[in-house]
Amino acid sequence: MSNNRDKIDIRTFNRDAWNRNVENGNPWTIPVSADVIAAARQGEWEIILTPTKPVPKSWFPNPSGCDVLCLASGGGQQGPILAAAGANVTVYDNSPKQLAQDRAVAKRENLPIRTIEGDMRDLSIFANEVFDLIVHPVSNCFVPDVLPVWREAYRVLRHGGTLLSGFDNPILYLFDPKKEEEGILQARFSLPYSELSSISEKERARYYGKDAPVEFGHTLHDQLGGQIDAGFVIAGFYEDTFPGELISKYCDSFIATRATKE
């Protein structure tokens, strides 16, 4: 990362970082197996928006013929499953190598998946009201402003459509990483959190890796209130955790929402 952190191009930096994650076998870049696709073709399928909990089936419309946007959702996971279940899937992601994972599964399984590289905050390539369902797993922690994500999602979703989102509870970003290594949760940072300003570059490299994607901790006001302000009605909610995190001993640290465009 450049020493002049205020001038960093976040989209470019995080695109390159996620390309490296694919090369390094990050779990969120590993495509689903042929068995998973075969089961989805028979109507047996599930996806996750957060680390472990499957999304309730009741949150989905009938996938057959459904126009789905997998938003910032590359990696060969959610998109291929929904395509095998009968949906018309477009995967939109900032990382070319993540998109390549979806294309690899599409080729392997003969699935009609469209992949487009782009910034989740800018869906101008799409006309208004062209999707029935948007699937947006944990990913908006990689952009500094989440409000454009919700506004653009609302614009491209048809009336009666559904937005399924997963995101970090901002409590994750409060604690001193050095103390966490010692098994202590000690609040240090305020919200909203930014790895460009809340923590030093030396500390970021020490605790997360200098080439890791830059993360941002958005407030619940922006995550939940931002959806409502964009026009959505929040109709479903659950929490999830990430096994192995210290905070998971005390509370869940991820959120999933179902929002509708009336």
Protein Blocks (a to p, Z undefined) as FASTA:
>chain_A
ZZblmlpcfklmmmmmmmmmmmnopaklcccdfklmmmmmnopacddfbfklccdfklpc
cfehpacddehigholmmmmmmmnopacddddfblklmmmmmmmmmmnopacddddddfk
lcklpcehibfbdcdddfklmcfblklmmmmmmmmpcehiacddddddfklmmpcfklmm
nopacdfbdcdddfklmpcfklmmmmnopkbccdddddfklmmmmmmmnopacfbdcddd
dehiaklmmoccbdcdddddZZ
